[in-house]
């Protein structure tokens, strides 16, 4: 197993990771990339995702990583895959799904796939 793990480590480069201010993303077709944002689902809030063109970019996984103390905030990790060349917009809204508000926090990322 150790040899297999070592072989796999050398096969590809690390996924690119973006944050709140990295709103312009450029990746190659077939690559995965991650957006990490502060979140605290214990309050009922989470980042809701919509992608303008899912033939270009798709959300593969959304998971929450707990911070330190119980009830404290953590990080929502969103993993995307670049499917084909083109441009897509990822719109994120930090909201309670049952109680959307006009002033909910919104972020927008422009993704260019080469």
N, C-alpha and C positions, 0 to 999 in steps of 0.2 A: 504493500500500500504506500509506503513512504516513497518508493521509486516512482510510482504512478503519480502521486501528488507533486513530486519534484518536476516530473515531466510536464504536467499540466500547467504549472506555474510559469514555465518558460514559453508556453504556447501563445499567449496573447498579452496585450498591454492592459493596464488597469483601466477600469471604467472611469470616465470623467465624472466629477461630482461638482454640482452647482448649488449656489445658495440664493438667498433673497435678492441680492443685487446683480446676479449674473443673468440678466434677462435676454441676452443675445447668445445663442448657443449654435455652434457649428460642429457637425459630426459627419463621419463617413457612413454610407449605407451599410447596414448590417451591424453597426456598433450599438452598444447599450450605453445609456448615461443615466445619472441619478440626480434628482433634485432633493435636497434635505432642507426642511423648514421646521422651526420651532412650533410645537403643538402641545395641547393638553386635552386629550379626549375625555378626561374625568369631568370636565366642565360641559361636555356635550359638543364641543367644537372640533371640527376636523377640516382638512383641506379637501375640497371637492374639485375634481378635475374634469375638464372638457378639452378635447383636442379637435382643432378645426378640420384636419384631414388625416384620418386614421390610416389611409393608405401610405402616408409618409411617415408618421410617428404613431406608435401605440403605447399605452400604459400597460406594462407587464405585471407590476406588483406595487401595492401600497401597503406599508407596514409601519407600525408605531414602535419606536425604541424608547423605553422608559428611561427617565433621567434618574437622579439620585434617590431622594426620599419618596415614599408612597404618596401619591396625590400631586407630586411636583410635576412640572412640565417635562417634556422630552422632545423627541424629534420624529416627525413624520417623514418617512423615506419613500420616495416615488421613483420607481425604476421604469425607464422608457426604452423602447427599441426603435432605432432609425431603420425604416423598411426599404425606402427607395429615395432617389434624388428628388428634391423639391423643398418647399417651405411650408411649415405648419405653425400654428399658434397654439400654445398651451395656456389655457385660462384656469386660474386657481382662485377659489373663493373659500375663505376661512369662516365657516358658519355652522350653525346647528341645522341639520337637515330638516327638522320639523318647524324651524322658526327663522326662515331667511329674513334678513333685514337689508334695507337700502345701504346702510353704512358698514356692512360686513367688509372685512379687509379683502382686497383683490390684488392679484399679481398676474402679470402676463409675460410669457416667454415666447420669443420668436426663435424657431428652430430651423436652421438651414442644413439640409442633408445633401452631401456631395456624392 
